[in-house]
Amino acid sequence: MRMKVILALIGLVAVVSAGLVASWRGALSGGLKQRQPLPVAVAEPPEPAPTPKPIESAAPARPKAPAASSRSPAQPLLEQIPAPLNKADRLAQLRETFRALAKGDPKTAMSAAKQLTDEIERETALLTLVTEWKHGELGPPERRAWAVANFGLEAGLGVELAHNPDLAVLWANELTEGQGRAVVLEHAALAMLGTDPAGAAALSQGLQAGGHSFFDSVFANWAQQDTDAALQYAGQLPDPTERDAAMKAIQSVAPVGIGAELRVEDGVAVINRLMPGAPAELGGQLQPGDRIVAVAQGNNSFVDARGMALADVVQAIRGAPGTLLQLQVLSADAPPDSAPRTVAIFRDQIKYKR
């Protein structure tokens, strides 16, 4: 039995070995077969390149003109200001920027200031410009503060430029309007009176707000410097309303009268001073210190002037040129019971010439 088992095992080993040998031979013969070469693509000869056509010379393209910009010339300078760490740094940077702008075109500098929407920044910019243009010679701070409070920031600072009329007029036109514009032009005109009074009066053209105040100031001040010239200019104004306003302003400081400055003592009008060249001085009948006790218009009855308000006495003395005025006066050294003497005098236009 044991022998049979051994023989069976030997037969099984032989079968397995034969199978392995057959498998190995098949693999060997398959691996030794010659491999077929891969097909190779053969490039066809290239077609001859076409003869290049001559290239026509084309006109060079014109560069397009840059689009018109509405930006202010000063805008790049404002954009170059770096972002500050705090408000103080920002204001310091603005001062430096507007110091530089003040050295260039004034209109450009004003335009740059207008672009600042922050009120403190705009005030800093405008004050820097005014300070630079006036070389630091500004008016009293309290006067400037009053002007800003009453007329606005731009107008209040603009009056500082009055002694540079061209700059003041540009400031008024670029930065102000209404009453503020009138105030700046008025101050500029007053500064011009000494050198160009006709030009000062011409600034009134086109004013809408504050026009009457402008006329009053300009012509009143002009009349104190050269009454004849002011009267001549006012008489040539084509607008009757403007002409009447100018004459009224002139006569508020250079009235038609006798040329006597008065004061009140013990309820009586006393002559304080006689104006050189005026009717009171030229007549030789009145002296400083004389007391006016009664007034008569022409040949009318005398009106007692004792106890009369000074303004009423002044109004009674003034009148139309060439009209007769009669006064009853007492000399300064006359005894208490003295009778007054009568002085007849013809009124005339009071004139100044400086």
Secondary structure, DSSP 8 states (H G I E B T S, - for coil): -HHHHHHHHHHHHHHHHHHHHHHHHHHHHHHTS-------------------------------------S-TTHHHHHTS---SSHHHHHHHHHHHHHHHHTS-HHHHHHHHHT--SHHHHHHHHHHHHHHHTTT----HHHHHHHHHHH-HHHHHHGGGTTSHHHHHHHHHHH--HHHHHHHHHHHHHHHTTT-HHHHHHTTTT--SSHHHHHHHHHHHHHHHBHHHHHHHHHT-SSHHHHHHHHHHHHHHS-EE--EEEEEETTEEEEEEE-TTSHHHHH----TT-EEEEEEETTS--EE-TT--HHHHHHHH--STT-EEEEEEE-TT--TT---EEEEEE-EE---B-
